[in-house]
Amino acid sequence: MADVVDDAQKFQELHLELALKKAKAASKPLSDGFCIDCGINIPQKRIEFNPSVERCVDCQTIIELKQKQLGAR
């Protein structure tokens, strides 16, 4: 006969499984795989590392340098 602790553990495992599925579905790439600035194809490894990436490395670097320069003023 299952006790309260076993039931709680099963509930917790089910809750964790559902949360992981939801997080995995939400982490699918948001971009179409192309840089929003220059239009080149963003490497798949970059998209896998950050599914919400919108820019290639070069364009992202330019954006960050501009932001850093504006912040230094």
N, CA, C and O atoms as a Tinker XYZ file with bonds, in Angstrom:
   292  protein
     1  N      0.842000   -1.173000    0.000000    73     2
     2  CA     0.000000    0.000000    0.000000    64     1     3
     3  C      0.896000    1.248000    0.000000    63     2     4     5
     4  O      1.831000    1.380000    0.790000    81     3
     5  N      0.560000    2.153000   -0.926000    73     3     6
     6  CA     1.343000    3.383000   -1.051000    64     5     7
     7  C      1.027000    4.318000    0.099000    63     6     8     9
     8  O     -0.121000    4.449000    0.523000    81     7
     9  N      2.048000    4.951000    0.581000    73     7    10
    10  CA     1.807000    5.918000    1.645000    64     9    11
    11  C      1.850000    7.339000    1.088000    63    10    12    13
    12  O      2.055000    7.536000   -0.110000    81    11
    13  N      1.661000    8.295000    1.935000    73    11    14
    14  CA     1.566000    9.696000    1.545000    64    13    15
    15  C      2.865000   10.177000    0.894000    63    14    16    17
    16  O      2.826000   10.956000   -0.058000    81    15
    17  N      3.994000    9.727000    1.389000    73    15    18
    18  CA     5.277000   10.147000    0.845000    64    17    19
    19  C      5.443000    9.650000   -0.592000    63    18    20    21
    20  O      5.907000   10.394000   -1.456000    81    19
    21  N      5.064000    8.393000   -0.851000    73    19    22
    22  CA     5.143000    7.852000   -2.210000    64    21    23
    23  C      4.246000    8.640000   -3.163000    63    22    24    25
    24  O      4.648000    8.952000   -4.283000    81    23
    25  N      3.044000    8.956000   -2.720000    73    23    26
    26  CA     2.114000    9.730000   -3.548000    64    25    27
    27  C      2.668000   11.128000   -3.832000    63    26    28    29
    28  O      2.567000   11.629000   -4.952000    81    27
    29  N      3.245000   11.742000   -2.820000    73    27    30
    30  CA     3.820000   13.077000   -2.992000    64    29    31
    31  C      4.993000   13.039000   -3.972000    63    30    32    33
    32  O      5.152000   13.944000   -4.792000    81    31
    33  N      5.808000   11.995000   -3.885000    73    31    34
    34  CA     6.943000   11.871000   -4.785000    64    33    35
    35  C      6.472000   11.671000   -6.226000    63    34    36    37
    36  O      7.035000   12.266000   -7.145000    81    35
    37  N      5.453000   10.849000   -6.433000    73    35    38
    38  CA     4.905000   10.639000   -7.777000    64    37    39
    39  C      4.327000   11.943000   -8.337000    63    38    40    41
    40  O      4.506000   12.254000   -9.514000    81    39
    41  N      3.639000   12.692000   -7.488000    73    39    42
    42  CA     3.084000   13.978000   -7.910000    64    41    43
    43  C      4.202000   14.938000   -8.297000    63    42    44    45
    44  O      4.109000   15.635000   -9.308000    81    43
    45  N      5.252000   14.971000   -7.495000    73    43    46
    46  CA     6.378000   15.861000   -7.766000    64    45    47
    47  C      7.067000   15.479000   -9.080000    63    46    48    49
    48  O      7.422000   16.362000   -9.860000    81    47
    49  N      7.259000   14.197000   -9.336000    73    47    50
    50  CA     7.886000   13.740000  -10.580000    64    49    51
    51  C      7.024000   14.115000  -11.790000    63    50    52    53
    52  O      7.552000   14.542000  -12.817000    81    51
    53  N      5.728000   13.961000  -11.675000    73    51    54
    54  CA     4.826000   14.320000  -12.767000    64    53    55
    55  C      4.873000   15.822000  -13.018000    63    54    56    57
    56  O      4.931000   16.267000  -14.164000    81    55
    57  N      4.847000   16.592000  -11.947000    73    55    58
    58  CA     4.909000   18.053000  -12.064000    64    57    59
    59  C      6.214000   18.492000  -12.728000    63    58    60    61
    60  O      6.206000   19.368000  -13.593000    81    59
    61  N      7.337000   17.885000  -12.323000    73    59    62
    62  CA     8.633000   18.209000  -12.906000    64    61    63
    63  C      8.669000   17.837000  -14.394000    63    62    64    65
    64  O      9.170000   18.608000  -15.213000    81    63
    65  N      8.152000   16.686000  -14.737000    73    63    66
    66  CA     8.122000   16.245000  -16.136000    64    65    67
    67  C      7.322000   17.224000  -17.005000    63    66    68    69
    68  O      7.748000   17.576000  -18.105000    81    67
    69  N      6.177000   17.652000  -16.508000    73    67    70
    70  CA     5.359000   18.605000  -17.259000    64    69    71
    71  C      6.062000   19.953000  -17.394000    63    70    72    73
    72  O      6.000000   20.582000  -18.450000    81    71
    73  N      6.722000   20.392000  -16.340000    73    71    74
    74  CA     7.449000   21.662000  -16.383000    64    73    75
    75  C      8.601000   21.594000  -17.383000    63    74    76    77
    76  O      8.852000   22.556000  -18.109000    81    75
    77  N      9.296000   20.470000  -17.423000    73    75    78
    78  CA    10.394000   20.306000  -18.374000    64    77    79
    79  C      9.889000   20.294000  -19.813000    63    78    80    81
    80  O     10.512000   20.885000  -20.694000    81    79
    81  N      8.773000   19.628000  -20.053000    73    79    82
    82  CA     8.190000   19.613000  -21.395000    64    81    83
    83  C      7.787000   21.019000  -21.822000    63    82    84    85
    84  O      8.003000   21.414000  -22.968000    81    83
    85  N      7.205000   21.763000  -20.902000    73    83    86
    86  CA     6.785000   23.133000  -21.204000    64    85    87
    87  C      7.990000   24.018000  -21.505000    63    86    88    89
    88  O      7.958000   24.818000  -22.440000    81    87
    89  N      9.046000   23.877000  -20.717000    73    87    90
    90  CA    10.258000   24.673000  -20.931000    64    89    91
    91  C     10.918000   24.312000  -22.256000    63    90    92    93
    92  O     11.404000   25.187000  -22.973000    81    91
    93  N     10.935000   23.030000  -22.577000    73    91    94
    94  CA    11.533000   22.595000  -23.834000    64    93    95
    95  C     10.755000   23.150000  -25.023000    63    94    96    97
    96  O     11.356000   23.581000  -26.007000    81    95
    97  N      9.441000   23.144000  -24.944000    73    95    98
    98  CA     8.616000   23.676000  -26.027000    64    97    99
    99  C      8.810000   25.182000  -26.172000    63    98   100   101
   100  O      8.786000   25.708000  -27.284000    81    99
   101  N      9.002000   25.867000  -25.063000    73    99   102
   102  CA     9.184000   27.316000  -25.091000    64   101   103
   103  C     10.568000   27.706000  -25.594000    63   102   104   105
   104  O     10.771000   28.843000  -26.020000    81   103
   105  N     11.522000   26.779000  -25.551000    73   103   106
   106  CA    12.885000   27.110000  -25.958000    64   105   107
   107  C     13.153000   26.836000  -27.431000    63   106   108   109
   108  O     14.299000   26.915000  -27.876000    81   107
   109  N     12.122000   26.518000  -28.185000    73   107   110
   110  CA    12.313000   26.316000  -29.618000    64   109   111
   111  C     12.727000   27.634000  -30.253000    63   110   112   113
   112  O     12.346000   28.705000  -29.780000    81   111
   113  N     13.504000   27.553000  -31.320000    73   111   114
   114  CA    13.994000   28.787000  -31.943000    64   113   115
   115  C     12.879000   29.769000  -32.269000    63   114   116   117
   116  O     11.862000   29.406000  -32.860000    81   115
   117  N     13.090000   31.010000  -31.875000    73   115   118
   118  CA    12.123000   32.060000  -32.154000    64   117   119
   119  C     12.412000   32.721000  -33.493000    63   118   120   121
   120  O     11.516000   33.275000  -34.130000    81   119
   121  N     13.667000   32.658000  -33.914000    73   119   122
   122  CA    14.029000   33.264000  -35.186000    64   121   123
   123  C     13.869000   32.243000  -36.296000    63   122   124   125
   124  O     13.707000   31.047000  -36.049000    81   123
   125  N     13.919000   32.735000  -37.512000    73   123   126
   126  CA    13.814000   31.832000  -38.650000    64   125   127
   127  C     15.179000   31.329000  -39.087000    63   126   128   129
   128  O     15.303000   30.689000  -40.131000    81   127
   129  N     16.210000   31.618000  -38.288000    73   127   130
   130  CA    17.546000   31.156000  -38.587000    64   129   131
   131  C     18.383000   32.145000  -39.366000    63   130   132   133
   132  O     19.508000   31.838000  -39.762000    81   131
   133  N     17.838000   33.341000  -39.591000    73   131   134
   134  CA    18.557000   34.365000  -40.339000    64   133   135
   135  C     18.698000   35.621000  -39.485000    63   134   136   137
   136  O     17.785000   35.987000  -38.744000    81   135
   137  N     19.836000   36.269000  -39.598000    73   135   138
   138  CA    20.121000   37.490000  -38.851000    64   137   139
   139  C     19.134000   38.587000  -39.254000    63   138   140   141
   140  O     18.890000   38.804000  -40.441000    81   139
   141  N     18.569000   39.274000  -38.261000    73   139   142
   142  CA    17.589000   40.323000  -38.558000    64   141   143
   143  C     18.247000   41.577000  -39.120000    63   142   144   145
   144  O     17.562000   42.432000  -39.683000    81   143
   145  N     19.577000   41.701000  -38.976000    73   143   146
   146  CA    20.269000   42.883000  -39.486000    64   145   147
   147  C     20.852000   42.674000  -40.880000    63   146   148   149
   148  O     20.627000   43.483000  -41.779000    81   147
   149  N     21.603000   41.581000  -41.058000    73   147   150
   150  CA    22.287000   41.388000  -42.340000    64   149   151
   151  C     21.673000   40.290000  -43.199000    63   150   152   153
   152  O     21.945000   40.220000  -44.397000    81   151
   153  N     20.857000   39.441000  -42.607000    73   151   154
   154  CA    20.151000   38.412000  -43.364000    64   153   155
   155  C     20.910000   37.119000  -43.589000    63   154   156   157
   156  O     20.382000   36.208000  -44.226000    81   155
   157  N     22.154000   37.007000  -43.078000    73   155   158
   158  CA    22.876000   35.755000  -43.301000    64   157   159
   159  C     22.339000   34.668000  -42.380000    63   158   160   161
   160  O     21.682000   34.953000  -41.378000    81   159
   161  N     22.626000   33.430000  -42.730000    73   159   162
   162  CA    22.167000   32.275000  -41.967000    64   161   163
   163  C     22.923000   32.200000  -40.639000    63   162   164   165
   164  O     24.154000   32.232000  -40.617000    81   163
   165  N     22.182000   32.100000  -39.536000    73   163   166
   166  CA    22.787000   31.966000  -38.208000    64   165   167
   167  C     23.144000   30.491000  -38.017000    63   166   168   169
   168  O     22.295000   29.626000  -38.231000    81   167
   169  N     24.383000   30.189000  -37.620000    73   167   170
   170  CA    24.778000   28.790000  -37.432000    64   169   171
   171  C     23.866000   28.056000  -36.439000    63   170   172   173
   172  O     23.443000   28.622000  -35.431000    81   171
   173  N     23.576000   26.797000  -36.741000    73   171   174
   174  CA    22.680000   25.986000  -35.911000    64   173   175
   175  C     23.179000   25.872000  -34.476000    63   174   176   177
   176  O     22.374000   25.894000  -33.545000    81   175
   177  N     24.476000   25.753000  -34.278000    73   175   178
   178  CA    25.018000   25.644000  -32.913000    64   177   179
   179  C     24.709000   26.893000  -32.102000    63   178   180   181
   180  O     24.446000   26.802000  -30.902000    81   179
   181  N     24.735000   28.062000  -32.741000    73   179   182
   182  CA    24.401000   29.312000  -32.055000    64   181   183
   183  C     22.931000   29.310000  -31.658000    63   182   184   185
   184  O     22.583000   29.727000  -30.553000    81   183
   185  N     22.077000   28.847000  -32.546000    73   183   186
   186  CA    20.640000   28.783000  -32.250000    64   185   187
   187  C     20.371000   27.778000  -31.131000    63   186   188   189
   188  O     19.538000   28.031000  -30.260000    81   187
   189  N     21.068000   26.641000  -31.148000    73   187   190
   190  CA    20.890000   25.639000  -30.093000    64   189   191
   191  C     21.320000   26.192000  -28.736000    63   190   192   193
   192  O     20.688000   25.915000  -27.718000    81   191
   193  N     22.396000   26.973000  -28.728000    73   191   194
   194  CA    22.891000   27.557000  -27.472000    64   193   195
   195  C     21.933000   28.609000  -26.948000    63   194   196   197
   196  O     21.704000   28.697000  -25.742000    81   195
   197  N     21.361000   29.421000  -27.863000    73   195   198
   198  CA    20.428000   30.475000  -27.481000    64   197   199
   199  C     19.281000   30.506000  -28.487000    63   198   200   201
   200  O     19.377000   31.179000  -29.513000    81   199
   201  N     18.198000   29.783000  -28.203000    73   199   202
   202  CA    17.092000   29.671000  -29.160000    64   201   203
   203  C     16.429000   30.989000  -29.537000    63   202   204   205
   204  O     15.760000   31.064000  -30.567000    81   203
   205  N     16.598000   32.018000  -28.734000    73   203   206
   206  CA    15.957000   33.292000  -29.051000    64   205   207
   207  C     16.894000   34.243000  -29.798000    63   206   208   209
   208  O     16.581000   35.423000  -29.953000    81   207
   209  N     18.042000   33.736000  -30.261000    73   207   210
   210  CA    19.018000   34.585000  -30.945000    64   209   211
   211  C     18.404000   35.179000  -32.214000    63   210   212   213
   212  O     17.688000   34.503000  -32.953000    81   211
   213  N     18.701000   36.457000  -32.448000    73   211   214
   214  CA    18.159000   37.155000  -33.614000    64   213   215
   215  C     19.244000   37.632000  -34.566000    63   214   216   217
   216  O     18.961000   37.984000  -35.711000    81   215
   217  N     20.496000   37.644000  -34.089000    73   215   218
   218  CA    21.583000   38.207000  -34.889000    64   217   219
   219  C     22.746000   37.231000  -34.995000    63   218   220   221
   220  O     22.948000   36.386000  -34.123000    81   219
   221  N     23.504000   37.361000  -36.075000    73   219   222
   222  CA    24.746000   36.608000  -36.213000    64   221   223
   223  C     25.764000   37.196000  -35.237000    63   222   224   225
   224  O     25.529000   38.254000  -34.652000    81   223
   225  N     26.869000   36.524000  -35.067000    73   223   226
   226  CA    27.884000   36.965000  -34.109000    64   225   227
   227  C     28.401000   38.358000  -34.461000    63   226   228   229
   228  O     28.550000   39.206000  -33.581000    81   227
   229  N     28.675000   38.599000  -35.745000    73   227   230
   230  CA    29.218000   39.897000  -36.153000    64   229   231
   231  C     28.250000   41.042000  -35.831000    63   230   232   233
   232  O     28.651000   42.052000  -35.253000    81   231
   233  N     26.990000   40.884000  -36.202000    73   231   234
   234  CA    26.005000   41.944000  -35.946000    64   233   235
   235  C     25.762000   42.127000  -34.451000    63   234   236   237
   236  O     25.592000   43.256000  -33.991000    81   235
   237  N     25.742000   41.038000  -33.687000    73   235   238
   238  CA    25.561000   41.143000  -32.239000    64   237   239
   239  C     26.738000   41.871000  -31.612000    63   238   240   241
   240  O     26.558000   42.674000  -30.696000    81   239
   241  N     27.937000   41.598000  -32.097000    73   239   242
   242  CA    29.126000   42.282000  -31.600000    64   241   243
   243  C     29.038000   43.780000  -31.846000    63   242   244   245
   244  O     29.365000   44.576000  -30.966000    81   243
   245  N     28.599000   44.165000  -33.036000    73   243   246
   246  CA    28.447000   45.584000  -33.368000    64   245   247
   247  C     27.446000   46.251000  -32.432000    63   246   248   249
   248  O     27.700000   47.342000  -31.922000    81   247
   249  N     26.310000   45.598000  -32.207000    73   247   250
   250  CA    25.282000   46.136000  -31.305000    64   249   251
   251  C     25.858000   46.337000  -29.906000    63   250   252   253
   252  O     25.665000   47.386000  -29.291000    81   251
   253  N     26.567000   45.324000  -29.409000    73   251   254
   254  CA    27.120000   45.414000  -28.058000    64   253   255
   255  C     28.184000   46.506000  -27.951000    63   254   256   257
   256  O     28.258000   47.201000  -26.938000    81   255
   257  N     29.002000   46.661000  -28.981000    73   255   258
   258  CA    30.006000   47.725000  -28.965000    64   257   259
   259  C     29.357000   49.106000  -28.976000    63   258   260   261
   260  O     29.815000   50.018000  -28.288000    81   259
   261  N     28.289000   49.257000  -29.757000    73   259   262
   262  CA    27.570000   50.534000  -29.789000    64   261   263
   263  C     26.948000   50.830000  -28.422000    63   262   264   265
   264  O     27.008000   51.961000  -27.942000    81   263
   265  N     26.356000   49.818000  -27.804000    73   263   266
   266  CA    25.738000   50.017000  -26.492000    64   265   267
   267  C     26.794000   50.373000  -25.456000    63   266   268   269
   268  O     26.569000   51.228000  -24.600000    81   267
   269  N     27.943000   49.717000  -25.536000    73   267   270
   270  CA    29.029000   49.991000  -24.596000    64   269   271
   271  C     29.548000   51.417000  -24.793000    63   270   272   273
   272  O     29.839000   52.124000  -23.828000    81   271
   273  N     29.658000   51.822000  -26.053000    73   271   274
   274  CA    30.139000   53.172000  -26.363000    64   273   275
   275  C     29.163000   54.226000  -25.856000    63   274   276   277
   276  O     29.587000   55.253000  -25.326000    81   275
   277  N     27.864000   53.987000  -26.009000    73   275   278
   278  CA    26.859000   54.938000  -25.528000    64   277   279
   279  C     26.857000   55.007000  -24.010000    63   278   280   281
   280  O     26.639000   56.071000  -23.431000    81   279
   281  N     27.099000   53.873000  -23.366000    73   279   282
   282  CA    27.123000   53.826000  -21.908000    64   281   283
   283  C     28.330000   54.521000  -21.312000    63   282   284   285
   284  O     28.297000   54.946000  -20.157000    81   283
   285  N     29.404000   54.642000  -22.096000    73   283   286
   286  CA    30.635000   55.247000  -21.596000    64   285   287
   287  C     30.573000   56.774000  -21.618000    63   286   288   289
   288  O     31.427000   57.440000  -21.033000    81   287
   289  N     29.587000   57.316000  -22.276000    73   287   290
   290  CA    29.479000   58.782000  -22.392000    64   289   291
   291  C     28.970000   59.412000  -21.139000    63   290   292
   292  O     28.823000   60.632000  -21.077000    81   291
